[in-house]
Amino acid sequence: MVKTDIFEHFVRKFDEDKQQNNIPEWTYSWYWKELNPQFGSSKGYTGPIELLNWYVGQSSSRTYPNLINDKNFDTLLEKSIALDQRIFANPLFLEYEQQRTKLSFKNYGTYNAQDYFFQTFTSHLFGKNISNVLDFGSGSGRQLNLWSQDPNLQTFISVDAMPQNYCMQNVYYQLIGLDLIEYLWQEQQFEVKNHPNKTVFHLPSWRLEAIPDNFVDLVIAVQVLGELRPEMTDYVIAQFQRILAPGGVLYVRDHGNRHNPNKVDIKNLIRSYKFELEFEPDLEDLVQIHGIPKVWRKK
Ligand SMILES: C[S@@+](CC[C@H](N)C(=O)[O-])C[C@H]1O[C@@H](n2cnc3c(N)ncnc32)[C@H](O)[C@@H]1O
């Protein structure tokens, strides 16, 4: 049974945590939305319909151009589509039949497959396995789609701070069906560690310190680092350096200076935290690809 009362847990736990600790406001602020209130606040949540509506929006509102011509890519795209088809066939969504008829998973599947392709291919080239993954600023939770199907995955950690996105992620992760350790449901101590089964940990960005040093092989930060308050961008990159194992990958995908609300020089900042740029394709943003992927390696 899918639990749907996640928003109440978010509100309660956030209040408790704020009373017990000094949590800086910049850890849970979405700077881009603060600058652009016309796009809504992401602070409310009305239930799983929001996940469905998000996917309906992604089915038609924009297209993700693709130039990757590779049979492995085609397989990834098929796998992403098949899993999303299964997820949205869940009885949870049956009452929204009209919305469901508008779903098409190819567009978002292309975005997923590109990310997974670029996240993994340099590691595959150099014979490194990725088993522990952190997705920071997870949106709808889409990165878990292909990672849940990766035979080497052991632990997937997702971090966000906005109630609407956080709650959608929780539903998407429950529907994927791996073991889920949700920070908001834990009354006891919350500890991120490898379990015998593939496990998903979901936690808010004011609890990043719960992730051990050198724990993950890959950090994913797609369309997020330029949208945070500048203090938060600095803080999270420092945290990525701490959390990543030596030689681990920081995967960043964004529009560079085309869309950089906080005006932080992100590439320079990442370099200053001792990462080396390993790969950046020479593609025209928004024409050949939606957001340029960059693979950074922790020195
Ligand atoms: C443009 S969306 C990108 C979503 C996702 N990475 C993707 O590619 O589909 C930005 C994400 O960052 C999250 N976010 C905004 N402010 C945050 C903060 N202070 N801490 C953690 N996540 C934050 C939002 O909730 C949202 O999920």
The ligand as an SDF file (V2000), in Angstrom:
LIG
                    3D

 27 29  0  0  0  0  0  0  0  0999 V2000
   14.9170   22.6720  -11.7770 C   0  0  0  0  0  0  0  0  0  0  0  0
   14.5780   21.4270  -10.5970 S   0  0  0  0  0  0  0  0  0  0  0  0
   15.6400   20.1260  -11.1860 C   0  0  0  0  0  0  0  0  0  0  0  0
   15.0880   18.7860  -10.8400 C   0  0  0  0  0  0  0  0  0  0  0  0
   15.9030   17.5670  -11.1780 C   0  0  0  0  0  0  0  0  0  0  0  0
   17.2970   17.6670  -10.8110 N   0  0  0  0  0  0  0  0  0  0  0  0
   15.7580   17.1680  -12.6150 C   0  0  0  0  0  0  0  0  0  0  0  0
   16.7120   17.2990  -13.3420 O   0  0  0  0  0  0  0  0  0  0  0  0
   14.6850   16.6990  -13.0020 O   0  0  0  0  0  0  0  0  0  0  0  0
   15.4100   21.9870   -9.1280 C   0  0  0  0  0  0  0  0  0  0  0  0
   15.2610   21.0500   -7.9410 C   0  0  0  0  0  0  0  0  0  0  0  0
   16.0460   21.5750   -6.8520 O   0  0  0  0  0  0  0  0  0  0  0  0
   15.2970   21.4890   -5.6590 C   0  0  0  0  0  0  0  0  0  0  0  0
   15.7610   22.4970   -4.7050 N   0  0  0  0  0  0  0  0  0  0  0  0
   15.5290   23.8220   -4.7120 C   0  0  0  0  0  0  0  0  0  0  0  0
   16.0960   24.4020   -3.6380 N   0  0  0  0  0  0  0  0  0  0  0  0
   16.6960   23.4120   -2.9400 C   0  0  0  0  0  0  0  0  0  0  0  0
   17.4540   23.3720   -1.7160 C   0  0  0  0  0  0  0  0  0  0  0  0
   17.6900   24.4660   -1.0110 N   0  0  0  0  0  0  0  0  0  0  0  0
   17.9190   22.1720   -1.2930 N   0  0  0  0  0  0  0  0  0  0  0  0
   17.6810   21.0460   -2.0110 C   0  0  0  0  0  0  0  0  0  0  0  0
   16.9710   21.0230   -3.1680 N   0  0  0  0  0  0  0  0  0  0  0  0
   16.4940   22.1860   -3.6180 C   0  0  0  0  0  0  0  0  0  0  0  0
   13.8570   21.6900   -6.1260 C   0  0  0  0  0  0  0  0  0  0  0  0
   12.9260   21.2490   -5.1740 O   0  0  0  0  0  0  0  0  0  0  0  0
   13.8490   20.8850   -7.4090 C   0  0  0  0  0  0  0  0  0  0  0  0
   13.6200   19.5310   -7.1210 O   0  0  0  0  0  0  0  0  0  0  0  0
  1  2  1  0
  2  3  1  0
  2 10  1  0
  3  4  1  0
  4  5  1  0
  5  6  1  0
  5  7  1  0
  7  8  2  0
  7  9  1  0
 10 11  1  0
 11 12  1  0
 11 26  1  0
 12 13  1  0
 13 14  1  0
 13 24  1  0
 14 15  1  0
 14 23  1  0
 15 16  2  0
 16 17  1  0
 17 18  1  0
 17 23  2  0
 18 19  1  0
 18 20  2  0
 20 21  1  0
 21 22  2  0
 22 23  1  0
 24 25  1  0
 24 26  1  0
 26 27  1  0
M  CHG  2   2   1   9  -1
M  END
$$$$
